């Protein structure tokens, strides 16, 4: 069984077109417009959102839906969607291990399904092709059984599959060393670029002031409350700041004197040349034990690389790890031996919390400071629910539909941590 063929020429960053486009959400004349926006940064705001990825723009959009747009400013130190969102592959699923994650998924999936209606015709390219999780050990099988019972009780149509059933579902999948699989046909994928662009476009049209290339360099938090944020273009007086800075959430928190326990971890994606060795309806396959996933993207295939053992802001592609990935890939999906990898890849950052769950809500130590970070690889798919809940909390002082207290930042002091084993951030394949 051979490994995927490696090309002799490599580009360190080559994303599929729909993902690469996220770097230029504002269009071809964005540079001059961004400069003018920096000069004209607002002097006052009711709410300042720091971070222009899909989470930050969703919060802005949902604040606008509650008729608060004209008091909202969103600040992005680079370009909209150019951080974690630009490197996301856009997975959307309801197969999780905790009630809070499942609730976020169920609400968000409803939103993804009606995205075009909500966005007046703008599409997020949402599709449902299913997620197939693979378990190797008896312990992992037990996790699947427990998770599926919880998921089914909440309305998620997931099911436990024996290894041979998984092989019938995905012809060509090697299942000889598996203990079980978990599958839901209603899981799928959406476009991070399309979603971020739509949230930002609708928020801006409603009156939200969005400033790209505008870094926050200071937050005035004297007297235990938020007063203002400083940028290179000037100061914005505001009583409310939302840290939605993804992997940069920790440094933003420090500006306000708050410890936000989020660390950046690099995650790599390798992209094949056009390849017809997998069926067109191939589901998103995640090997839980290895922490490896593979799925189709256009005419080719995406597969994850090794995960970093240590936190960093490094986003270069570790091509030396491709051999290890190739060896496992051809073990799990033998037909990938005919696929050609080695020319296209990219790396991005997960914003990882200590328990792989989001950190949402108000920070008790500092009045007016809110966080929406630490999604640990799930921020894109949960962005619709996150946006609604944060908008409610900021404007109404409470949330409806979902109790977000389990993901409060206070849990790291009380010890009420959660656990989410169903994440590709876990697994044995590390470098």
C-alpha positions in Angstrom: 0.0 0.0 0.0 1.7 3.2 -1.2 1.7 6.6 0.3 0.2 9.6 -1.6 2.6 10.8 -4.2 4.6 13.9 -3.1 5.3 16.7 -5.6 8.8 18.1 -5.9 7.5 21.7 -5.8 5.6 23.0 -2.8 3.7 26.2 -2.1 3.5 27.0 1.6 0.0 28.3 1.4 -2.5 27.5 -1.3 -6.2 27.5 -0.3 -9.2 26.4 -2.3 -10.6 29.5 -4.0 -13.7 29.9 -1.8 -11.5 29.9 1.3 -8.7 32.1 -0.1 -11.3 34.7 -1.0 -11.9 35.4 2.7 -8.8 37.4 2.8 -10.4 40.1 0.5 -13.9 40.3 1.7 -14.1 44.0 1.0 -13.6 43.8 -2.8 -10.9 45.1 -5.1 -10.8 48.7 -3.9 -10.7 47.8 -0.3 -7.2 49.2 0.4 -8.2 52.9 -0.1 -11.5 52.4 1.6 -9.8 50.8 4.6 -7.5 53.7 5.0 -10.3 56.2 4.9 -12.2 54.2 7.5 -9.1 54.1 9.8 -8.9 57.9 9.7 -12.6 58.3 10.4 -12.9 55.8 13.3 -15.9 56.7 15.5 -15.3 58.6 18.7 -18.1 57.0 20.6 -20.0 53.6 20.5 -22.4 51.7 22.6 -20.6 48.4 21.8 -17.1 47.8 20.4 -16.5 44.3 19.0 -12.8 43.3 18.7 -12.4 40.7 16.0 -13.8 40.6 12.4 -14.0 36.8 11.9 -17.3 34.9 11.6 -18.0 35.2 15.3 -17.5 38.9 15.5 -19.5 39.6 12.4 -22.3 37.4 13.6 -22.5 39.3 16.8 -22.5 42.5 14.9 -25.3 41.2 12.6 -27.4 40.0 15.5 -27.0 43.3 17.4 -28.2 45.0 14.2 -31.2 42.7 14.1 -32.1 44.0 17.5 -32.0 47.6 16.2 -28.8 48.4 17.9 -26.6 48.7 14.8 -25.9 52.5 14.8 -24.2 52.2 18.2 -22.0 49.2 17.2 -18.4 49.4 16.0 -16.4 46.4 14.9 -12.6 46.6 14.8 -10.5 44.1 12.9 -6.7 44.4 13.0 -6.3 42.8 9.6 -9.0 42.2 7.0 -12.4 40.7 7.7 -12.2 37.0 7.9 -8.5 36.9 7.4 -7.6 35.1 10.7 -9.0 31.8 11.9 -12.1 32.1 9.7 -10.0 32.1 6.5 -8.5 28.8 7.4 -11.7 27.1 8.5 -13.0 24.2 6.3 -16.5 25.0 7.4 -17.8 21.9 9.1 -21.2 22.0 10.6 -22.4 19.1 12.9 -24.6 18.2 15.8 -22.6 15.2 17.0 -21.1 16.5 20.2 -20.6 15.1 23.7 -22.2 17.8 25.9 -25.6 19.3 26.1 -24.4 22.8 25.6 -22.5 22.1 22.4 -25.5 20.2 21.0 -27.9 23.0 21.8 -25.5 25.5 20.0 -25.4 23.1 17.1 -29.2 22.6 16.8 -29.9 26.3 16.8 -27.1 27.0 14.4 -28.1 24.3 12.0 -31.6 25.8 11.8 -30.0 29.1 10.9 -27.7 27.6 8.3 -30.6 25.9 6.6 -32.5 29.2 6.3 -29.4 31.3 5.8 -30.5 32.7 2.4 -33.9 33.7 3.7 -32.3 35.4 6.8 -29.7 37.2 4.6 -32.1 38.4 1.9 -30.7 36.1 -0.7 -27.0 35.9 0.3 -25.8 32.3 0.4 -23.5 30.4 2.7 -23.2 27.4 0.4 -24.7 25.1 3.1 -24.8 21.4 2.3 -25.5 18.3 4.2 -23.4 15.2 3.3 -23.0 13.7 6.7 -20.3 13.2 9.3 -18.8 9.8 10.1 -16.8 9.5 13.3 -14.5 6.5 13.7 -13.6 4.8 17.0 -10.7 2.4 17.5 -10.8 1.4 21.1 -13.4 0.0 23.4 -13.3 3.2 25.4 -14.0 5.3 22.3 -16.9 3.0 21.4 -18.4 3.6 24.9 -18.1 7.3 24.3 -20.0 7.0 21.1 -22.8 5.0 22.7 -23.1 7.5 25.5 -23.0 10.5 23.1 -25.6 9.0 20.7 -28.0 8.4 23.6 -27.7 12.1 24.6 -27.8 13.3 21.0 -30.9 11.2 20.2 -32.7 12.5 23.3 -32.2 16.0 22.0 -33.4 15.3 18.5 -30.1 14.6 16.7 -30.6 11.7 14.3 -27.2 10.1 14.9 -26.7 6.4 15.0 -24.1 3.8 16.0 -22.6 1.8 13.2 -20.6 -1.4 13.4 -17.4 -1.3 11.5 -18.8 -3.3 8.6 -21.8 -1.0 8.4 -19.4 2.0 8.1 -17.6 0.2 5.3 -20.8 -0.3 3.5 -21.7 3.4 4.0 -18.2 4.5 2.7 -16.9 1.9 0.2 -13.1 1.7 0.4 -12.8 2.7 4.0 -10.6 0.4 6.0 -12.5 -0.6 9.2 -10.6 -3.7 10.3 -9.1 -2.0 13.3 -12.2 -0.1 14.3 -14.5 -0.7 17.3 -17.5 1.4 16.0 -18.5 4.4 14.0 -21.1 7.2 14.6 -23.0 8.8 11.8 -25.5 11.5 11.2 -26.7 12.3 7.6 -27.8 15.8 8.7 -24.3 17.1 9.5 -22.5 19.0 6.7 -20.6 22.0 5.7 -21.0 25.7 4.9 -18.7 28.4 3.5 -16.7 30.5 6.0 -16.0 33.2 3.4 -19.6 33.4 2.3 -21.0 33.5 5.8 -18.6 36.1 7.1 -19.2 38.3 4.0 -22.9 38.0 4.5 -22.9 38.8 8.2 -20.6 41.8 7.6 -22.6 43.1 4.6 -25.9 42.9 6.4 -24.5 44.4 9.6 -22.9 47.3 7.7 -26.1 47.9 5.7 -28.0 48.3 9.0 -25.5 50.9 10.3 -22.8 48.9 12.0 -19.4 50.7 11.6 -16.8 48.2 10.5 -13.1 49.3 10.5 -10.5 47.0 9.0 -6.8 47.3 9.6 -7.5 48.9 12.9 -5.8 47.2 15.8 -6.8 47.8 19.4 -3.7 48.9 21.4 -5.2 49.7 24.8 -8.4 49.3 26.7 -9.2 51.7 29.6 -10.6 49.6 32.4 -10.0 51.9 35.4 -12.3 51.6 38.3 -13.5 48.1 37.4 -15.4 49.0 34.2 -14.8 49.6 30.5 -14.4 53.2 29.4 -12.8 53.2 26.0 -10.5 51.5 23.5 -7.5 53.0 21.8 -6.4 52.4 18.2 -3.6 53.9 16.2 -6.3 56.2 14.7 -7.7 57.4 18.0 -9.8 56.6 21.0 -13.4 55.2 21.0 -15.4 55.9 24.1 -17.6 52.9 24.9 -19.1 51.2 27.9 -19.0 47.7 26.3 -16.2 45.7 24.7 -16.6 42.2 23.2 -13.5 40.2 22.9 -14.1 38.0 19.8 -10.5 37.9 18.7 -10.2 34.1 18.4 -6.6 33.0 18.9 -5.7 36.6 19.9 -8.3 36.6 22.7 -5.7 36.3 25.4 -3.6 39.4 24.4 -6.9 41.4 24.0 -7.9 40.4 27.5 -4.6 41.5 28.9 -5.2 45.0 27.5 -8.1 45.1 29.9 -6.3 43.4 32.7 -8.3 40.2 32.3 -6.9 36.7 31.9 -8.7 34.9 29.0 -7.5 31.3 29.0 -7.3 30.7 25.3 -4.2 29.5 23.5 -3.5 29.3 19.7 -2.8 25.9 18.2 -1.8 25.4 14.5 -3.9 23.0 12.4 -2.9 22.1 8.9 -4.8 21.1 5.8 -3.4 19.4 2.8 -5.2 19.6 -0.5 -4.9 17.0 -3.3 -4.8 17.5 -7.0 -8.0 16.6 -8.8 -8.9 13.0 -7.7 -11.7 10.7 -8.6 -10.9 7.9 -6.2 -13.6 8.9 -3.7 -17.4 9.0 -4.4 -18.9 12.4 -4.9 -21.2 11.9 -1.8 -18.3 11.0 0.5 -19.1 12.2 4.0 -16.8 14.1 6.3 -14.8 11.4 8.0 -13.1 12.0 11.3 -10.9 9.3 12.9 -11.3 10.2 16.5 -8.4 8.1 17.7 -5.8 9.7 15.4 -7.3 13.1 15.3 -7.3 13.0 11.5 -10.1 13.9 9.0 -10.7 13.8 5.3 -13.4 15.0 3.0 -14.0 16.1 -0.5 -13.6 19.7 -1.7 -14.5 20.4 -5.3 -12.6 18.0 -7.5 -10.0 17.2 -4.9 -9.7 16.0 -1.3 -8.8 17.8 1.9 -7.1 16.0 4.8 -5.8 17.3 8.1 -2.1 17.3 9.0 -0.4 16.6 12.3 -1.5 18.7 15.3 1.0 20.8 17.2 1.9 19.6 20.7 2.6 23.2 21.8 0.8 26.5 21.5 2.1 29.1 19.0 1.0 31.7 16.5 3.0 29.8 13.8 1.0 29.3 10.6 3.6 27.9 8.3 3.0 24.5 6.7 5.1 21.7 8.1 5.7 19.8 4.9 8.0 17.3 6.8 4.9 15.9 8.5 3.2 15.0 5.3 4.8 11.6 5.2 3.3 10.7 8.6 -0.1 11.9 7.5 0.2 10.0 4.2 1.0 6.8 5.9 -2.1 7.0 8.1 -4.3 8.3 5.3 -3.5 5.3 3.0 -4.1 3.0 5.9 -7.6 4.4 6.6 -8.6 5.1 3.0 -6.4 2.9 0.8 -7.5 4.6 -2.5 -5.7 7.8 -1.3 -2.5 6.1 -2.4 -3.4 7.2 -5.9 -4.0 10.8 -4.8 -1.3 13.5 -5.3 -0.6 15.8 -2.4 2.4 18.1 -1.9 1.6 21.3 -3.9 -1.3 22.8 -2.0 -1.7 23.3 1.8 -2.5 25.9 4.4 -2.3 26.2 8.2 -4.5 28.2 10.5 -5.1 28.6 14.2 -7.6 27.1 16.6 -8.5 29.2 19.6 -8.4 26.5 22.2 -9.8 26.7 25.8 -8.6 24.4 28.6 -11.7 22.2 28.2 -12.3 22.5 24.4 -15.5 24.5 24.9 -16.3 28.1 24.1 -16.0 30.9 26.7 -19.0 33.1 26.4 -20.6 35.9 28.4 -19.8 38.7 30.7 -16.5 38.8 32.8 -17.6 39.5 36.4 -14.3 41.3 37.3 -14.8 44.0 34.7 -18.1 45.6 34.0 -18.8 45.9 30.4 -16.3 43.4 29.2 -17.6 40.3 27.3 -15.9 37.3 25.7 -16.9 35.1 22.8 -13.8 33.0 22.3 -12.2 29.6 22.9 -14.3 27.6 20.5 -11.5 25.0 19.9 -12.4 24.4 16.3 -16.1 24.9 16.5 -16.5 28.6 16.2 -17.6 28.8 12.6 -20.4 26.2 12.9 -21.7 27.7 16.2 -21.4 31.4 15.1 -25.2 31.9 14.4 -26.2 30.8 17.9 -23.3 32.7 19.4 -24.3 35.9 17.7 -27.9 35.8 18.9 -27.0 34.9 22.5 -24.3 37.5 22.8 -26.6 40.2 21.3 -29.3 39.3 23.8 -26.9 39.2 26.8 -25.4 42.6 25.9 -28.7 44.4 25.2 -31.1 42.6 27.5 -28.9 41.3 30.3 -30.0 37.7 29.8 -30.3 35.0 27.1 -33.3 33.0 26.0 -33.4 29.5 24.7 -30.0 28.4 25.8 -28.5 28.8 29.2 -24.9 29.8 28.6 -23.7 29.7 32.2 -21.9 26.3 31.7 -19.5 28.1 29.3 -19.0 31.2 31.5 -15.4 32.2 32.1 -16.0 31.7 35.8 -15.9 27.9 35.4 -12.1 28.0 35.3 -12.1 29.4 38.9 -14.8 27.1 40.2 -13.5 24.0 38.5 -16.7 23.2 36.7 -14.9 22.2 33.5 -16.6 20.5 30.6 -15.2 17.7 28.4 -15.6 17.3 24.6 -13.7 14.3 23.2 -15.4 14.6 19.8 -12.9 17.1 18.4 -10.2 16.7 15.8 -8.0 18.7 18.2 -7.7 15.5 20.2 -6.0 12.3 18.9 -2.6 10.7 18.6 -1.3 12.3 15.4 0.9 15.1 16.7 4.1 16.6 15.7 
